Amino acid sequence: MFYKKKGIPEENEIVICTVKKILYHVVFVSIDDYKDLEGMVHISEISPGRIRNLRDFVKEGKRIVCKVLKIDQAKKQIDLSLRRVSPSQTRNKLTEIKQEDKSEKLLELTAKKLNMSLEDIYKEVGEKIIENEGTLTAGFYKVVKEDEDFIKNLITNKKVTEELTKIIKEKISVPEVKVSGILKLTSYSSEGINVIKKVIKSTLDFSKKKKYNAKIIYIGAPKYQLTITALDYKDAEKEMKILSEFAVSEIEKEKGIGEFNRNAK
């Protein structure tokens, strides 16, 4: 990637690195997220257990995902760990980098159409998007999903705004994920069916108010399938928790019993 963050990472931050040099007890890497920054991984932070040969785990030129353990600004030394990064953190970081590479190519395409260099278009708009949204990808998704005028409100260069917005809308489709679980709603009232209908309606109304994409489907009394569609699993799980808790609280207000099981079929 062309773009590099300035400064230094924070402790516990997950970063992408390239192995530069392997010694007997330590591995030296470049921290690719940041400009002109290097770090080191001690042999004890490569993998659990005894290591006979570091080259069984890392190789020069290989990209690895690491966790920032300690920063000694006086010595200008950054200590990293490979073994303390979970498989999900590795997957998420590699996915983030892959998506950002694709987003940068769209920025480069815009630059070529406007006879600009990649460096110039980053200064014009790319850096501003990253400052506001954290990544190019997040900013581009915002244009497609939420705010078509997002870039227009960031910069005054009309040509860049129009061309980049056009390319984003042509080339990017926002991925969505679905999560489901089972709501059990029981009412002992003589108007039990109407009570449950009321609870489901109020839950869906609450969902619309919160701008969630939710569906509730009848399976068989007292079970109802609650499905949330969102941009990523983190948002979907968060919305699922809020909505299921709302539904349970609503049935309890009606003197009924509510339960939610995320993994039920």
C-alpha positions, 0 to 999 in steps of 0.5 A, a space after each residue: 500500500 502507498 499510504 502509511 500512517 504517521 507516528 507510532 502505534 499504540 500498545 496492544 494494536 494489531 499491525 501488519 509486518 514484513 520480516 526483514 532479518 532473522 537472528 538466533 533469538 530475534 526477528 526484525 520486521 518493518 511495520 507496514 501500517 506506519 511510515 519508516 517504522 521497524 520493530 522486533 519479535 523476540 523468540 519467546 513471542 514467536 510461538 508457544 513452546 520450545 523453538 529450535 529454528 526461527 525459520 520454521 515459523 518465519 521467513 524473510 519477506 513474509 508478511 505476518 500479523 503482530 501485536 504491539 507489546 511495548 514501546 520504548 520511545 527513548 530507545 526507539 524500540 517497538 516490541 511485538 508478538 506473533 504468538 499473542 495474535 488470535 486466528 480471528 485477529 489475523 483473519 480480520 487484519 488480513 481482510 482489512 489490508 486486502 480491502 484497503 488495497 482494493 480501495 486504494 486501486 479505486 483511488 488510483 483509478 480516479 487519479 489517472 482519470 484526472 491526470 493526478 498522481 496517487 500521492 496528490 489524490 491522497 493529499 487532496 482527499 484520501 488522507 481526509 477520508 482516513 482521518 474521518 473514517 479510519 480507512 478508505 474502505 470505511 469511507 467508501 462504504 459510507 458513500 454507498 450505504 449512508 451518505 452520497 455527499 460524504 466526499 463532497 462535504 470533505 473537499 471543495 474540488 468538484 472534479 475529484 468529488 464527482 469522479 471519485 463518487 462515481 467510481 465508488 458507486 460503480 465499483 463497490 457493493 457493500 457486503 452484508 452478513 446475517 445472524 439469527 437466533 430463536 425468540 421464545 415468547 410465551 403469554 398466559 393471558 386469555 389474549 395471548 396471541 394478540 399479546 405476542 403479536 403486539 410484542 412482535 410489532 413493537 420489537 419491529 417498530 423499535 428496530 425501524 427506529 434504530 435503523 436495524 434490518 430485522 425480520 421475525 418469522 413464526 416457526 411454531 409456538 412459542 418459537 420465532 426466528 429473529 434475523 439481523 442483516 448488517 454490514 459486519 458481524 460485530 454490528 449484527 451481533 450488537 444489534 441482535 443483543 439489543 433487539 432480543 433484550 427489547 423483545 424479552 422486556 416487552 413480553 415481560 411487561 405483559 406478564 409473559 415469559 421471554 427467552 432468546 437463544 443465539 445458537 438455537 435452530 
